Amino acid sequence: MYLSDTRRLAGVLLHPTSLPGGFGIGDFGLEARKFVDFLSASNQHLWQVLPLNPIGPGNSPYQCFSAFAGETLLISPEELVDIGLLTRQDLPSSFDKNYARVHYKEVTALKEKLFQKAYQNFSLKEPPKEYHTFLSQESFWLNDFALFRSIQKKTGQENWLKWEREYRFPSREERTSLYSLFQQEMDYEIFLQFLFFSQWNSLKEYARQKGVYMIGDLPIFLSILSADVWANPHLFQLDEDGSPAKVAGVPPDYFCEDGQLWGNPLYDWQMHQKEDFSWWIARMKMQLSMYDLIRLDHFRGYESYWAVDSKEKTAKNGIWKKAPGFQLFTALTKACGAPLPIIAEDLGIITPEVVKLRNAFHFPGMKVLQFAFMDTADNDLLPHRFDSSNYVCYTGTHDNDTTKGWYRGLEADAKKKVCAYVNSSGSNISQGLIRCCYASIAKYAVLPIQDILSLGSRARMNVPGTPRGNWEFRLTISSYDDTIIEELKFLTTLYGRE
């Protein structure tokens, strides 16, 4: 179901891993429902998450192992108790429930033991009909992904480029033989994906009943280590040995003076066009089944992308290459229906061609208020200069410092401008930017939970260009007290975002 609600709406940006809970990482269980209750009680109708795909290097959801599969760390063990696959006695009693950061290695070890036990119990029963339906509907990606993950675990090597030849470049016939060889291991991986999507769909339905819409996030690129690159090498710009000749990134910008060298393989757009964008259509249809709105990460890359030689150490020395964005979105519109419920992340170096592409399909863009005060001159990110309502306004995103931390790092003149603009003494600058965001003409206003709680820089989710210490932020308790709820309700009423 696409989001057809025409009201001005407000919402919150919070990745599920940041929820509190007893297993070292947020998941789709009770705390997720408590968060939906908080959104509903405070008249917030949007919940924006980061990509829910399997995390890749650096625990980044934007370096995912699959464009289709789900991150199994988000599966709630407590919900497995509810459906009889685990008992209360199976759950650990001593695991630290109050980690302020996600410790991925420990969490993975803990949950893997629980999932193995749940699978043993699942194997003793007749699978429900929903399981067979899942197998049938998702077969176009599920089997290859399950095989890929099974080989990764058997070899102990995540990088498929280092696998033995028989695993690295199997023909379709050889892959069929590998299905038989790894059937038991694949069944376990398929079981996990079934649990992930069952729990997500249940949470999404709960949110819908509470009047909350889900905003997803589609990474433009995939990790070289992903199942999609391994299973479909012809769709990517790879050398004969499977390694990328050129990789993705962005040139020097606000976040990093050397640019950002992401290292992802680039698409072979000619081959995608030759196949009528069938892989992209399948990807978009799946996203549309999961979310009400979808934020397209790095929208600029659908018009032109930054290509960097894989031997480079920084992203400085790249070139812009054209992408068939218009043809792609035309094909997606034809296959999925119009209008596509897409938010264009149009940040960074935005050219008239990028704006033209966004406007051609009526995608709302993004306005991030922290960027509006990068100097003392006026710019188009200031709310009084918005040229239309077709935007999503943010105080900041997962790539920004928290508003409180950002303000502390500003030069004195910039601080004066911020305070004057939001009519604040600076003592609670987060609330000032929140009011600006709500008051703007933007159709949607979305706030990171860190700004709602006025948290400092230690609560930042990601520092672009840094390889460690990211994606770990967590709430240690359900911090949605009545004061916060009433304040958000007041602001949504005041600024017509009910």
C-alpha atoms as one frame of an Amber mdcrd trajectory, in Angstrom:
protein
   0.000   0.000   0.000   1.459   3.311  -1.048   1.182   6.355   1.178  -1.823
   8.263  -0.150  -2.318  10.463   2.917  -2.261  14.064   1.671  -1.879  15.744
   5.075   1.179  17.594   6.316   2.810  14.954   8.494   5.593  14.683  11.036
   7.700  11.735  12.110  10.862  10.388  13.658  14.091   8.927  12.296  15.191
   5.963  14.399  16.830   2.777  13.176  15.484  -0.346  14.936  18.988  -1.322
  16.106  18.902   1.816  18.290  15.883   0.677  20.282  16.405  -0.461  23.893
  16.002  -4.099  24.849  17.590  -7.077  26.519  19.759  -8.549  23.784  22.328
  -5.842  23.148  20.609  -4.503  20.037  17.165  -3.181  19.151  14.848  -5.506
  17.256  11.263  -5.975  16.021   9.916  -7.002  19.416   8.144  -5.306  22.300
  10.284  -2.141  22.333   9.499  -1.539  18.659   5.806  -1.635  19.468   6.358
   0.699  22.407   8.017   3.091  19.990   5.018   2.890  17.643   2.784   3.645
  20.637   4.931   6.693  21.403   4.650   7.893  17.806   0.900   7.453  17.817
   0.462   9.166  21.196   2.497  12.187  20.074   0.742  12.566  16.673   3.786
  11.367  14.748   2.657   9.533  11.618   6.024   8.633  10.079   8.726   6.230
  11.249  11.852   6.425   9.118  14.419   3.626   9.333  17.783   3.010   7.698
  18.215   0.053   5.317  17.097  -3.219   6.913  19.304  -5.372   4.676  22.154
  -7.512   6.076  24.896  -5.191   7.291  28.295  -5.244   5.612  31.784  -3.925
   6.391  31.907  -1.624   9.404  28.388  -2.805  10.373  27.043  -0.358   7.802
  23.488  -0.843   6.525  24.645   0.985   3.377  27.266  -1.705   2.615  24.732
  -4.495   2.633  25.235  -8.153   1.709  21.944  -8.279  -0.178  19.484  -5.928
  -1.839  16.629  -8.251  -0.871  17.394 -10.132   2.346  16.835  -8.808   5.875
  19.287  -8.278   8.748  18.606 -11.210  11.061  19.983  -9.426  14.151  16.663
  -7.554  14.081  14.734 -10.753  14.811  13.242 -10.640  18.308  14.010 -13.723
  20.445  11.100 -12.858  22.719   8.695 -13.160  19.801  10.179 -16.603  19.104
   9.073 -17.522  22.619   5.580 -16.273  21.797   5.300 -18.656  18.823   6.794
 -21.630  20.645  10.207 -21.829  18.971  12.022 -20.895  22.189  11.159 -21.030
  25.886  11.739 -18.358  28.515  14.436 -20.596  29.938  16.316 -20.427  26.620
  16.743 -16.659  26.919  19.903 -15.449  28.667  19.369 -13.897  32.082  22.811
 -12.350  32.486  23.275 -10.516  29.187  23.673  -6.765  29.733  20.346  -5.108
  28.992  21.644  -1.582  29.175  24.403  -1.345  26.596  24.490   2.248  25.363
  26.243   1.025  22.199  25.657  -2.018  20.021  28.483  -4.562  20.406  27.918
  -6.397  17.149  30.302  -9.295  17.706  28.804 -10.207  21.077  25.249  -9.706
  19.874  25.829 -11.909  16.820  27.226 -14.750  18.953  24.329 -14.505  21.406
  21.565 -14.453  18.820  23.135 -17.157  16.663  22.841 -19.626  19.553  19.196
 -18.690  20.055  18.395 -18.925  16.356  20.015 -22.357  16.073  17.875 -23.578
  18.964  14.756 -22.073  17.372  15.581 -23.774  14.068  15.950 -27.154  15.776
  12.456 -26.756  17.224  11.080 -25.475  13.900  12.478 -28.539  12.111  10.484
 -30.855  14.358   7.177 -29.371  13.232   5.215 -29.148  10.015   6.022 -25.695
   8.541   3.039 -23.333   8.423   1.503 -22.532   5.071   2.950 -19.009   5.336
   6.408 -20.582   5.148   5.643 -22.331   1.868   4.134 -19.128   0.493   7.295
 -17.273   1.458   9.460 -19.851  -0.324   7.418 -19.497  -3.490   7.109 -15.712
  -3.548  10.757 -14.952  -2.738  12.477 -17.701  -4.728  13.880 -15.205  -7.257
  16.470 -14.068  -4.682  16.097 -16.346  -1.671  17.862 -19.488  -2.901  20.918
 -17.672  -4.209  21.189 -15.637  -1.017  20.855 -18.721   1.177  23.514 -20.524
  -0.851  25.793 -17.503  -0.692  25.520 -17.225   3.098  25.990 -20.984   3.471
  29.234 -20.907   1.487  30.424 -17.896   3.473  29.958 -19.818   6.711  31.440
 -23.069   5.397  34.581 -21.381   4.102  34.859 -18.886   6.959  35.455 -16.276
   4.272  32.985 -13.420   3.717  34.796 -12.228   0.585  33.549 -14.433  -2.248
  36.458 -13.269  -4.428  38.691 -15.423  -2.202  36.570 -18.559  -2.485  37.651
 -21.628  -4.434  36.819 -21.531  -8.128  33.909 -23.983  -7.785  32.162 -21.555
  -5.440  33.321 -18.280  -6.944  31.971 -18.487 -10.494  29.466 -21.359 -10.680
  27.435 -21.765 -13.839  23.674 -22.092 -13.509  24.010 -25.891 -13.681  26.800
 -25.883 -11.091  24.742 -23.655  -8.841  21.876 -26.149  -8.977  24.276 -28.857
  -7.799  25.434 -26.588  -4.983  21.810 -26.175  -3.895  21.680 -29.917  -3.256
  25.077 -29.993  -1.584  24.204 -27.157   0.811  20.487 -27.874   1.255  20.637
 -28.274   5.030  22.622 -25.068   5.532  20.372 -23.215   3.090  17.259 -24.322
   4.934  18.574 -22.604   8.064  19.271 -19.346   6.209  15.820 -19.454   4.608
  14.280 -20.043   8.037  15.970 -16.885   9.344  14.693 -14.831   6.438  11.202
 -16.175   7.015  11.403 -15.041  10.639  12.728 -11.615   9.664   9.962 -10.841
   7.197   7.247 -12.370   9.380   8.230 -10.137  12.299   8.690  -7.040  10.137
   5.299  -7.486   8.478   3.680  -7.920  11.880   5.337  -4.731  13.167   4.373
  -2.824  10.028   0.752  -3.909  10.406   0.773  -2.857  14.059   2.105   0.550
  13.006  -0.538   0.908  10.324  -3.292   0.209  12.830  -1.850   3.048  14.938
  -1.785   5.435  11.973   1.991   5.246  11.538   3.557   4.913   8.071   6.955
   3.314   7.467   9.680   5.117   5.498  12.380   2.788   4.215  15.805   3.507
   2.778  17.197   2.011  -0.437  21.009   2.146  -0.766  21.970   3.001  -4.315
  25.016   0.698  -4.275  25.795  -2.726  -2.829  28.923  -4.111  -1.208  31.329
  -6.016  -3.449  30.805  -8.783  -0.879  27.068  -8.990  -1.595  25.126 -11.993
  -2.807  23.706  -9.900  -5.644  27.128  -9.150  -7.143  28.148 -12.799  -6.772
  24.926 -14.149  -8.309  24.622 -11.483 -11.039  28.173 -10.389 -11.959  27.056
  -9.378 -15.456  25.042  -6.503 -13.929  28.143  -4.839 -12.472  31.339  -3.301
 -13.827  33.783  -6.048 -12.857  37.137  -7.287 -14.158  37.554 -10.874 -15.324
  38.531 -11.969 -11.819  35.352 -10.443 -10.375  36.951  -7.421  -8.726  35.652
  -3.927  -9.585  37.718  -1.866 -12.009  36.170   1.358 -10.733  34.302   1.947
  -7.503  31.680   4.320  -6.127  32.131   7.373  -3.950  31.610  11.121  -3.918
  34.080  13.939  -4.483  35.271  16.228  -1.644  32.329  17.790   0.185  31.106
  19.140   3.514  31.626  15.799   5.212  35.125  14.926   3.978  37.837  16.965
   2.246  39.171  13.848   0.487  35.717  12.875  -0.655  34.185   9.568   0.369
  35.601   6.416  -1.190  32.796   3.942  -0.654  34.405   1.164  -2.674  31.152
  -0.319  -3.998  31.129  -1.872  -7.468  29.352   0.211 -10.102  26.392  -0.959
 -12.149  26.724  -1.979 -15.769  23.832   0.256 -16.766  23.884  -0.902 -20.392
  23.217  -4.467 -19.263  20.436  -3.330 -16.917  18.811  -1.507 -19.822  19.242
  -4.543 -22.058  17.352  -6.608 -19.482  14.623  -3.935 -19.206  15.709  -3.093
 -15.658  14.231  -6.389 -14.429  16.570  -6.575 -11.393  15.644  -3.027 -10.366
  11.947  -3.696 -10.858  12.153  -6.751  -8.607  14.066  -4.733  -6.035  11.586
  -1.855  -6.073   8.551  -4.128  -5.860   9.981  -5.767  -2.776  10.700  -2.398
  -1.175   7.167  -1.268  -1.909   5.841  -4.366  -0.165   7.812  -3.399   2.943
   7.358   0.372   3.193   4.868   3.161   2.569   7.575   5.580   1.397  11.119
   4.897   0.238  14.065   7.245   0.562  16.452   6.762  -2.353  19.945   7.107
  -0.962  22.336   9.252  -3.064  19.685  10.203  -5.618  22.308  12.220  -7.444
  23.860   8.922  -8.587  20.824   8.040 -10.670  21.622  10.973 -12.962  25.438
  10.796 -12.839  27.724   8.804 -10.571  31.281   9.403  -9.356  33.588   6.655
 -10.665  36.986   6.207  -9.000  39.769   3.842 -10.043  39.829   0.960  -7.562
  43.544   1.551  -6.935  42.956   5.067  -5.593  43.274   5.704  -1.847  40.841
   8.639  -1.786  37.836   9.742  -3.831  39.507  12.913  -5.096  40.461  11.591
  -8.511  37.214  10.395 -10.016  34.996  11.309 -12.954  31.265  11.850 -13.343
  29.586   9.293 -15.613  26.009   9.436 -16.847  23.373   7.091 -15.452  20.046
   6.276 -17.148  17.895   7.658 -14.361  15.043   8.813 -16.564  14.791   5.450
 -18.324  15.043   3.596 -14.994  12.279   5.540 -13.245  10.090   5.331 -16.340
  10.443   1.549 -16.267   9.783   1.438 -12.510   6.699   3.625 -12.867   5.342
   1.416 -15.624   5.957  -1.757 -13.596   4.983  -0.502 -10.126   2.443   2.229
 -10.806   2.462   5.984 -10.481   3.256   7.989  -8.563   6.202   6.135  -7.094
   6.296   6.820  -3.314   9.916   7.929  -3.369  11.880  10.546  -1.427  14.968
  11.741  -3.291  18.026  12.205  -1.098  19.201  15.148  -3.203  22.102  16.243
  -1.008  25.642  17.060  -2.062  26.574  18.364  -5.505  23.183  18.859  -7.134
  23.098  19.972 -10.763  20.160  21.252 -12.806  20.022  17.821 -14.439  19.479
  16.154 -11.055  16.709  18.617 -10.196  15.120  17.996 -13.590  15.159  14.233
 -12.992  13.615  14.603  -9.537  10.920  16.981 -10.762  10.076  14.852 -13.796
   8.743  12.159 -11.449   7.501  14.559  -8.733   9.736  13.050  -6.070   9.981
  15.172  -2.912  13.534  16.263  -2.131  15.240  16.758   1.222  15.988  19.912
   3.197  18.432  19.477   6.094  18.374  22.530   8.344  21.871  22.078   9.745
  23.205  22.763   6.247  21.274  26.030   6.098  23.728  27.674   8.505  27.056
  26.609   7.020  27.836  30.312   6.539  26.153  33.603   7.382  24.724  34.130
   3.895  21.188  33.162   2.956  20.739  29.890   1.109  17.862  27.843  -0.229
  17.886  25.470   2.739  16.484  28.150   5.035  12.759  27.492   5.504  11.668
  30.925   4.281  13.386  30.183   0.957  11.801  26.784   0.235  10.460  26.984
  -3.330   7.639  24.455  -2.812   6.105  22.129  -0.261   7.375  19.012  -2.065
  10.140  18.324   0.442  10.927  16.391   3.576  12.464  18.735   6.145  14.987
  17.358   8.643  16.925  18.979  11.450  19.695  16.484  10.593  20.083  12.925
   9.322  21.998   9.821  10.395  25.097  11.318   8.720  24.942  14.563  10.717
  26.030  15.268  14.240  23.122  15.673  16.621  21.786  19.241  16.571  23.096
  19.835  20.080  26.568  18.609  19.103  26.487  20.451  15.778  25.640  23.763
  17.442  28.465  23.440  19.938  30.945  23.110  17.069  29.819  26.240  15.181
  31.821  29.445  14.919  30.526  32.370  16.990  28.987  34.221  14.002  27.148
  31.111  12.855  25.818  30.538  16.362  24.470  34.087  16.421  22.687  33.535
  13.114  21.151  30.262  14.283  19.933  31.793  17.536  18.488  34.821  15.761
  16.749  32.690  13.143  15.140  30.239  15.574  14.602  32.881  18.304  16.625
  31.011  20.888  19.247  31.853  23.479  21.057  28.672  22.484  20.180  26.841
  25.680  17.914  24.399  23.819  18.885  24.744  20.199  17.399  21.372  19.276
  13.907  22.613  20.069  14.520  25.753  18.024  15.436  23.796  14.902  12.557
  21.395  15.509  10.096  24.305  15.497  11.637  25.625  12.255  11.293  22.213
  10.686   7.660  21.852  11.740   6.789  25.402  10.708   8.262  25.035   7.210
   6.023  24.530   4.206   7.600  21.110   3.604   4.974  18.403   3.321   6.810
  16.134   5.759   8.976  16.936   8.778  11.184  14.166  10.171  13.318  14.482
  13.307  16.111  12.188  14.499  15.215  10.810  17.922  18.500  12.282  19.186
  17.212  15.806  18.533  13.848  15.144  20.130  15.719  14.044  23.259  18.298
  16.865  22.863  21.245  14.454  22.988  24.860  15.427  22.379  27.517  14.173
  19.976  28.013  10.836  21.746  24.581   9.866  20.384  25.616  10.457  16.772
  24.808   7.527  14.454  27.457   7.906  11.739  30.503   9.996  10.849  30.932
   9.699   7.051  34.407   8.722   5.913  35.317   6.980   9.187  35.524   3.166
   9.230  34.810   2.399  12.900  32.524   3.356  15.764  29.443   3.972  13.623
  25.898   2.538  13.627  26.179   1.718  17.358  23.935   4.323  19.038  21.214
   2.941  21.317  18.580   4.222  23.664  19.115   2.502  27.003  15.533   3.033
  28.169  12.226   3.917  26.605  12.733   7.670  26.970   9.324   8.743  25.715
   7.926  10.404  28.829   4.691  12.390  28.961   6.508  15.729  28.703   7.997
  14.803  25.330   4.712  13.386  24.086   2.775  16.509  25.042   5.388  18.808
  23.493   5.288  16.948  20.174   1.481  16.904  20.213   1.466  20.643  20.838
   3.863  21.313  17.947   2.009  19.101  15.477  -1.205  20.947  16.297   0.419
  24.350  16.228   1.972  23.802  12.809  -0.820  21.749  11.232   0.908  18.389
  11.122  -1.785  16.328  12.823
